[in-house]
Amino acid sequence: MTGCNSKKQEVFKTMNDSELASLKTELVKEFERLTPQSIRPAEGYLKYPYLIPAGFYKQMWDWDGFFIANHLASTGKPEYLKYWALNLIAGIDSSGYTAGCATTEGPRKVFGDFAMKPFLSQGVYFYSRQTGDFAWIEPHYDALMKSLEYRDQTQLDTVYNCYFWENAGQSGADNNPAMNYFDGDMRSFLAPDASTFQLREIIAQALIAKELGKTGDYEKLTAKAAKLEDAINKVLWCEEDQIYYTVDRETGDFYRRVSYASFIPLIQKLAPEAEGKEMIKRYLINPEHIKAKFGYRSLSLQDPDYNNKNIIIPFSNWQGPVWPIANYLYSIGLKNYAFDDELRWQAGTLGALLLGDIKACDSMHENYHADTGAPLAPTDDYVDANGKFVGFIGWNLCTQNIIEGVTENKWMLLELKIEN
């Protein structure tokens, strides 16, 4: 790339309080300026204002919108979570199929039988919890339940009681080598991210049922959540290696690839305290695996497929580059297991990387070279009609939530818990 090169900060340096406060102030100001690029007014099929990654992407995507909307809710604008949910709920068909992408022309069916990643009930619940308004859900409750049931029909392995993606692309980590992204690879894998995200959907729906007085559903869903949590720790946790792996559905064997997906159970604190801490020490904060000079990698440095290339058209390489959204999810695990020093390092490192990018390019990128900090995608030739670099905004905004957590104890941990 030429033209858009972020200024390099000193690597592995942890900022002091003053430096972090200054960084936060400057970054928040820039984020406030850029955020409108990710918000679009209602148009056509999309009856409510909708959220886009911006730049190259003009569609509303499932988990992109979820994280953008939660960020906006953290800044006092929870209505976008409701808009996001209503736009997706409108696309639930009679079988429960829910498209994971929607355009002004209608739902866009991609990546197999079930494209919507497991975030819908969570978004509905988080909006309602913040606003205290659950009554609006009642007309949509049956559709949400049907959506959960359809995932069980298409992505629940009843032998292991864990969930799988039909292909790596469906997971959003499009070329994660811990799954079946290779040409001709017909295997499918029980996945820590699919299972944990679905566990959170079940918990969220249980909490919704409780608020709406649907006692029978609440009891069934809480029992289902407990069974799934047990299965994740029984089937996907490798005691020998102290980590969650994907598991080959046919053989039941661990597929020993240390990827972004391995760490998703930590956002729900599924690993016991000692095991979670050991996993983080051994892999996440270890420079020989996930920790890099400019943030946390999306794939272990030890993996034979590790690289920092822009190898998927348009931009989705999860085989090494630093993704701000993956780093946000890592931050929840780090907070859950009390790695405060590493959170401070992460906040300063990632924040400085993005701020430097904004100053150089007047925008951001989807991902960055883990070992040099160079912006990877989109490349400089993605420009608008005026020749201006289009960049990427979207869920990168969640970096603000990491920094505010460290500097103000204002965390966005997206906690979901069934109280006994």
C-alpha positions in Angstrom: 0.0 0.0 0.0 1.0 3.6 -0.5 -0.6 6.7 0.9 -2.3 5.3 3.9 0.3 4.2 6.4 -0.3 4.6 10.1 2.4 6.0 12.3 4.1 3.2 14.2 4.1 3.4 18.0 6.7 1.8 20.3 5.9 -1.9 20.5 4.9 -3.7 23.7 4.9 -0.3 25.5 2.2 0.2 28.2 0.9 3.8 28.4 0.7 5.6 31.7 -2.6 7.2 32.9 -1.9 10.6 31.3 -1.1 9.0 27.9 -4.1 6.8 27.9 -6.4 9.7 28.9 -5.1 11.9 26.1 -5.4 9.0 23.7 -9.0 8.4 24.7 -10.0 12.0 24.4 -8.6 12.3 20.9 -9.9 8.9 19.7 -13.4 9.5 21.0 -13.5 12.9 19.2 -12.5 11.2 15.9 -15.0 8.3 16.5 -17.8 10.8 17.0 -16.9 12.4 13.7 -16.7 9.1 11.8 -19.7 7.3 13.3 -22.4 8.8 11.1 -20.8 6.9 8.1 -22.1 3.7 9.7 -25.7 4.9 10.1 -28.2 5.0 7.3 -31.8 6.2 7.3 -34.6 3.8 6.7 -35.0 2.9 3.0 -36.9 0.4 0.9 -37.1 -3.0 2.6 -35.3 -1.7 5.7 -38.1 0.1 7.6 -35.9 1.4 10.3 -32.5 3.2 10.4 -29.8 0.6 9.8 -26.2 0.2 10.5 -23.4 -0.6 8.0 -19.7 -1.2 8.3 -19.3 1.8 5.9 -16.8 2.2 3.1 -17.0 -0.8 0.8 -20.0 -2.3 2.7 -23.4 -0.8 2.2 -25.4 -3.7 3.5 -26.7 -4.4 7.1 -24.8 -7.4 8.5 -25.8 -9.4 11.5 -22.9 -9.3 13.9 -21.4 -6.1 12.5 -24.7 -4.3 13.3 -24.9 -6.0 16.7 -21.6 -4.6 17.9 -22.0 -1.2 16.3 -25.4 -0.9 17.9 -24.1 -2.0 21.3 -21.4 0.6 21.0 -24.0 3.3 20.2 -26.0 2.1 23.2 -23.0 2.6 25.4 -22.9 6.2 24.2 -26.6 6.9 25.1 -28.2 5.8 21.8 -29.9 2.4 22.5 -32.5 2.9 19.9 -30.2 1.5 17.2 -30.2 -1.9 18.9 -34.0 -1.9 18.5 -33.8 -0.8 14.9 -31.2 -3.4 14.1 -33.4 -6.1 15.7 -36.6 -5.1 14.0 -35.0 -5.0 10.5 -33.7 -8.6 11.0 -36.9 -9.9 12.6 -38.8 -8.7 9.5 -36.8 -11.3 7.6 -37.6 -14.3 9.7 -39.6 -16.7 7.4 -42.2 -19.3 8.4 -39.5 -21.9 9.0 -37.4 -19.7 11.3 -34.7 -19.0 8.7 -33.2 -15.6 9.4 -31.0 -13.9 6.8 -27.7 -12.6 8.2 -27.5 -9.8 5.7 -30.2 -7.4 4.6 -30.3 -4.7 1.9 -32.8 -2.0 0.9 -34.0 -4.6 -1.7 -34.6 -7.4 0.9 -32.8 -10.2 2.8 -29.7 -11.5 1.2 -29.3 -15.3 1.6 -25.6 -16.3 1.9 -23.5 -19.0 3.5 -25.9 -22.0 3.7 -29.2 -22.7 5.3 -28.7 -20.4 8.3 -26.8 -17.2 7.7 -27.8 -15.2 10.8 -25.2 -15.6 13.5 -26.5 -16.1 17.0 -26.9 -12.5 18.2 -30.6 -11.6 17.6 -32.1 -12.4 21.0 -29.1 -10.9 22.7 -29.6 -7.6 20.8 -33.3 -7.6 21.7 -32.5 -8.3 25.4 -29.7 -5.7 25.7 -31.9 -2.9 24.3 -34.7 -3.9 26.7 -32.5 -4.2 29.7 -31.0 -0.7 29.1 -34.3 1.0 28.5 -36.5 -1.1 30.8 -38.9 -1.7 28.0 -39.7 -5.4 27.3 -43.4 -4.9 26.2 -42.3 -4.2 22.6 -41.0 -7.7 22.3 -44.3 -9.5 22.7 -45.5 -9.3 19.1 -42.1 -10.7 18.0 -41.6 -13.3 20.7 -42.8 -16.3 18.7 -40.5 -15.4 15.8 -37.5 -15.2 18.1 -38.3 -18.7 19.4 -38.8 -20.0 15.9 -35.4 -18.6 15.0 -33.8 -20.5 17.9 -35.6 -23.7 16.9 -34.4 -23.4 13.3 -30.8 -23.2 14.4 -31.3 -26.4 16.4 -32.6 -28.1 13.3 -29.7 -27.0 11.1 -26.6 -26.5 13.3 -27.0 -28.5 16.5 -25.1 -31.8 16.7 -27.4 -34.0 18.9 -24.7 -36.5 19.6 -22.4 -34.0 21.3 -25.0 -31.3 22.0 -22.7 -28.6 20.6 -23.2 -26.3 17.6 -21.3 -26.2 14.4 -21.0 -23.9 11.4 -21.8 -25.4 8.0 -18.7 -23.7 6.7 -16.1 -21.2 7.9 -17.5 -18.4 6.0 -20.8 -18.7 7.9 -18.9 -18.0 11.1 -17.8 -14.5 10.0 -14.2 -15.5 10.5 -14.3 -16.4 6.9 -11.1 -18.3 6.4 -10.4 -19.5 9.9 -8.3 -22.7 9.3 -9.7 -24.3 12.4 -12.8 -24.9 10.3 -13.6 -26.2 6.8 -12.7 -23.3 4.6 -10.3 -25.2 2.4 -11.5 -26.1 -1.1 -12.9 -29.7 -1.1 -12.9 -30.0 2.7 -16.2 -31.5 3.5 -15.7 -31.9 7.2 -17.6 -29.8 9.7 -16.5 -28.9 13.2 -18.2 -28.4 16.6 -17.1 -24.8 17.2 -16.3 -22.9 20.4 -17.6 -19.6 18.9 -20.8 -21.1 17.4 -21.6 -22.9 20.7 -20.9 -20.0 22.9 -22.7 -17.4 20.8 -25.7 -19.8 20.8 -25.5 -20.3 24.5 -25.7 -16.6 24.9 -28.8 -16.5 22.6 -30.5 -19.1 24.7 -29.7 -17.3 27.9 -30.9 -14.0 26.4 -34.2 -15.6 25.3 -34.7 -17.1 28.7 -34.3 -13.7 30.3 -36.8 -12.3 27.8 -39.2 -15.1 28.6 -38.9 -14.4 32.3 -39.6 -10.7 31.8 -42.7 -11.5 29.8 -44.0 -14.0 32.3 -43.5 -17.0 30.1 -42.5 -19.3 32.9 -42.6 -22.6 31.0 -40.2 -21.3 28.3 -37.9 -19.8 30.9 -37.5 -23.1 32.6 -37.0 -25.0 29.4 -34.4 -22.5 28.1 -32.5 -22.3 31.3 -32.2 -26.1 31.4 -31.1 -26.1 27.8 -28.5 -23.4 28.5 -27.1 -25.4 31.4 -26.9 -28.6 29.3 -25.0 -26.7 26.5 -22.6 -25.1 28.9 -21.7 -28.5 30.3 -21.2 -29.8 26.7 -18.9 -27.0 25.7 -16.6 -27.7 28.7 -16.9 -31.5 28.2 -16.5 -31.7 24.4 -14.5 -28.6 23.3 -12.1 -28.1 26.2 -8.8 -29.9 25.8 -7.4 -30.6 29.3 -4.0 -31.6 28.0 -3.5 -28.3 26.1 -5.6 -26.1 28.4 -7.6 -24.6 25.5 -10.9 -24.8 23.6 -10.6 -26.4 20.2 -12.9 -27.1 17.3 -13.8 -30.8 17.2 -14.3 -32.9 14.1 -17.9 -34.1 14.2 -17.2 -37.4 12.4 -14.2 -38.5 14.5 -14.7 -36.6 17.7 -11.1 -35.6 17.6 -9.7 -32.2 18.6 -8.6 -30.1 15.6 -5.6 -28.5 17.3 -5.5 -25.1 15.7 -5.2 -22.1 18.1 -7.5 -19.5 16.5 -9.7 -16.6 17.4 -12.6 -19.0 17.9 -10.8 -20.8 20.8 -11.2 -17.7 23.0 -14.9 -17.0 22.6 -15.9 -19.2 25.6 -14.0 -16.8 27.8 -16.4 -14.0 27.1 -19.0 -16.1 29.0 -16.4 -17.1 31.6 -17.1 -20.8 30.8 -13.6 -21.9 31.8 -13.1 -22.1 35.6 -10.8 -19.5 37.1 -7.6 -21.5 37.1 -8.1 -23.0 33.7 -9.1 -19.7 32.1 -6.0 -17.9 33.5 -3.8 -20.7 32.3 -5.3 -20.6 28.8 -4.8 -16.8 28.6 -1.2 -17.0 29.8 -0.3 -19.9 27.6 -1.8 -18.6 24.4 -3.5 -15.2 24.3 -0.8 -13.0 26.0 2.1 -15.2 24.7 4.0 -13.5 21.8 4.7 -17.0 20.5 0.9 -17.5 19.9 -1.6 -14.6 19.8 0.0 -11.5 21.3 1.7 -9.4 18.6 3.4 -6.0 18.4 0.3 -4.2 17.4 -2.5 -6.1 19.1 -3.7 -9.7 19.5 -3.6 -11.9 16.4 -6.5 -13.8 14.9 -4.5 -17.0 14.6 -1.5 -18.4 16.4 1.9 -17.5 15.2 2.7 -21.2 15.4 -0.1 -22.2 13.0 1.2 -23.4 9.6 -1.3 -21.1 7.8 -0.3 -18.0 9.8 0.0 -15.0 7.5 -0.9 -11.3 7.2 -2.0 -11.1 3.6 -5.1 -9.6 2.0 -6.1 -12.9 0.5 -9.9 -13.0 0.6 -11.9 -10.8 -1.8 -12.8 -8.3 -0.6 -11.0 -8.1 2.8 -11.6 -10.9 5.2 -8.4 -12.7 6.3 -8.6 -14.2 9.8 -5.3 -16.1 9.6 -3.1 -13.7 11.5 -4.0 -10.0 11.1 -5.2 -7.9 14.1 -8.9 -7.4 13.9 -10.2 -4.7 16.2 -13.5 -6.7 16.8 -11.5 -9.8 17.7 -9.5 -7.7 20.1 -12.7 -6.3 21.7 -13.9 -9.8 22.3 -10.5 -10.8 23.7 -10.8 -7.8 26.0 -13.9 -9.2 27.6 -12.1 -12.5 28.4 -9.1 -10.5 29.8 -11.4 -8.6 32.0 -13.3 -11.7 33.1 -10.1 -13.3 34.3 -8.5 -10.1 35.8 -5.7 -9.4 33.4 -5.7 -5.7 34.0 -2.1 -5.0 32.9 -2.7 -6.7 29.6 -5.9 -4.7 29.1 -4.0 -1.5 29.7 -1.4 -2.5 27.1 -4.1 -3.5 24.6 -6.1 -0.3 25.1 -3.1 1.9 24.4 -1.7 -0.3 21.5 -4.9 -0.7 19.6 -6.1 2.8 20.3 -2.8 4.3 19.0 -2.9 2.1 16.0 -6.4 3.3 15.0 -5.8 6.9 15.8 -2.7 6.8 13.6 -4.7 5.3 10.9 -7.4 8.0 11.1 -4.8 10.7 11.0 -3.1 9.2 7.9 -6.3 8.1 6.0 -9.2 10.0 7.5 -10.7 6.6 8.2 -9.8 3.1 9.4 -9.2 -0.4 8.1 -10.8 -3.8 8.8 -7.6 -5.4 9.9 -3.9 -4.7 10.3 -0.6 -6.5 9.9 0.0 -8.0 13.4 3.8 -7.6 13.3 4.2 -4.3 11.5 0.9 -2.4 12.1 0.5 -1.7 8.4 -3.2 -1.3 7.4 -4.2 -4.3 5.2 -7.7 -3.7 3.9 -9.3 -2.0 2.2 -6.4 -1.0 -0.1 -5.9 2.5 -1.4 -7.7 1.9 -4.6 -11.1 1.7 -2.9 -12.2 5.2 -3.3 -15.5 7.1 -3.7 -16.7 9.1 -6.8 -14.5 11.9 -5.6 -11.4 9.8 -5.3 -11.5 9.8 -1.5 -10.4 6.6 0.3 -13.5 4.9 1.6 -12.0 3.0 4.6 -13.9 1.1 7.3 -15.7 2.2 10.5 -18.2 -0.3 11.9 -17.3 -2.4 14.8 -13.9 -0.8 15.1 -15.8 1.7 17.3 -15.8 -0.9 20.1 -12.1 0.0 20.7 -13.5 3.0 22.5 -15.2 0.7 24.9 -11.9 -1.0 25.7 -10.2 2.3 26.4 -13.1 3.6 28.5 -13.1 0.4 30.5 -9.4 0.8 31.3 -9.5 4.6 32.0 -13.0 5.1 33.5 -14.0 1.6 34.6 -16.8 2.0 32.0 -16.9 -1.5 30.5 -19.1 -2.9 27.8 -18.9 -6.6 28.8 -22.3 -7.7 27.3 -22.9 -9.8 30.4 -25.6 -12.4 30.3 -26.3 -14.5 33.4 -29.2 -16.6 34.7 -29.4 -15.9 38.4 -30.1 -19.1 40.5 
